[in-house]
Amino acid sequence: KDNDYLHSDRVTVVIELIDINDNTPIIEPLSAIYIPSELLETSQSKSITITNINAHDRDSGMNGNLTYTIIDGNQNDYFQINSLNGTIYAQSNSLRQGHH
């Protein structure tokens, strides 16, 4: 409409929704991980890979991109995770024996 509200026009607009973020990521289950104490003793001050989190998202494009983070259960900051590929690692000199 014009400012005088006397003149107006109409147009048809077609909106094509290509992809919506409607799928949750699927994470492959992990089994228990055992790290022998010998590895910790021989890897002083080295970063060791603990495991890889494997996940995928059925959305396409940017909606299918995943990032990884540790949000709970890492009170002593023993573990770090690569936010792009899900690799969990630790510094062997700070990792204590036990259940984590």
C-alpha positions as semicolon CSV with decimal commas, in nm:
position;residue;x (nm);y (nm);z (nm)
1;K;0,000;0,000;0,000
2;D;0,097;0,358;-0,054
3;N;0,099;0,604;0,229
4;D;-0,241;0,733;0,117
5;Y;-0,389;0,378;0,138
6;L;-0,559;0,434;-0,199
7;H;-0,317;0,239;-0,411
8;S;-0,205;-0,116;-0,348
9;D;-0,099;-0,428;-0,531
10;R;-0,061;-0,798;-0,462
11;V;0,205;-1,051;-0,541
12;T;0,229;-1,425;-0,485
13;V;0,533;-1,536;-0,288
14;V;0,643;-1,900;-0,292
15;I;0,861;-2,013;-0,001
16;E;1,044;-2,340;-0,046
17;L;1,172;-2,490;0,277
18;I;1,478;-2,693;0,184
19;D;1,577;-2,840;0,520
20;I;1,482;-2,785;0,879
21;N;1,676;-2,900;1,181
22;D;1,428;-3,175;1,267
23;N;1,656;-3,472;1,335
24;T;1,846;-3,535;1,656
25;P;2,204;-3,660;1,638
26;I;2,250;-4,035;1,665
27;I;2,541;-4,139;1,886
28;E;2,682;-4,488;1,853
29;P;2,696;-4,660;2,194
30;L;3,029;-4,706;2,369
31;S;3,144;-4,997;2,579
32;A;3,367;-4,967;2,884
33;I;3,716;-4,839;2,812
34;Y;4,014;-4,987;2,994
35;I;4,345;-4,804;3,004
36;P;4,632;-5,018;3,135
37;S;4,841;-4,853;3,404
38;E;5,152;-4,938;3,200
39;L;5,034;-4,694;2,932
40;L;5,002;-4,418;3,188
41;E;5,347;-4,490;3,330
42;T;5,520;-4,499;2,990
43;S;5,339;-4,193;2,853
44;Q;5,439;-3,935;3,112
45;S;5,338;-3,583;3,008
46;K;5,188;-3,704;2,682
47;S;4,839;-3,669;2,547
48;I;4,673;-4,008;2,502
49;T;4,362;-4,082;2,301
50;I;4,091;-4,242;2,512
51;T;3,818;-4,301;2,253
52;N;3,623;-4,145;1,966
53;I;3,258;-4,053;1,992
54;N;3,092;-4,151;1,665
55;A;2,774;-3,963;1,580
56;H;2,582;-3,850;1,275
57;D;2,283;-3,635;1,194
58;R;2,037;-3,702;0,911
59;D;1,983;-3,331;0,850
60;S;2,165;-3,186;0,553
61;G;2,395;-2,889;0,518
62;M;2,465;-2,678;0,824
63;N;2,183;-2,850;1,013
64;G;2,375;-3,176;0,991
65;N;2,700;-3,039;1,136
66;L;2,782;-3,166;1,484
67;T;2,997;-3,028;1,763
68;Y;3,109;-3,219;2,069
69;T;3,150;-3,102;2,429
70;I;3,180;-3,257;2,774
71;I;2,899;-3,110;2,982
72;D;2,909;-3,317;3,301
73;G;3,111;-3,574;3,494
74;N;3,455;-3,424;3,433
75;Q;3,500;-3,252;3,770
76;N;3,880;-3,285;3,773
77;D;3,915;-3,188;3,407
78;Y;4,101;-3,510;3,333
79;F;3,945;-3,535;2,988
80;Q;3,923;-3,304;2,688
81;I;3,722;-3,353;2,371
82;N;3,790;-3,231;2,020
83;S;3,479;-3,028;1,942
84;L;3,496;-3,109;1,570
85;N;3,557;-3,484;1,559
86;G;3,461;-3,620;1,905
87;T;3,802;-3,756;2,005
88;I;3,837;-3,778;2,383
89;Y;4,188;-3,751;2,516
90;A;4,373;-3,693;2,842
91;Q;4,714;-3,588;2,966
92;S;4,863;-3,909;3,097
93;N;5,049;-3,738;3,381
94;S;4,725;-3,600;3,530
95;L;4,501;-3,902;3,476
96;R;4,445;-4,104;3,792
97;Q;4,365;-4,473;3,811
98;G;4,003;-4,553;3,882
99;H;3,655;-4,529;3,741
100;H;3,576;-4,204;3,559
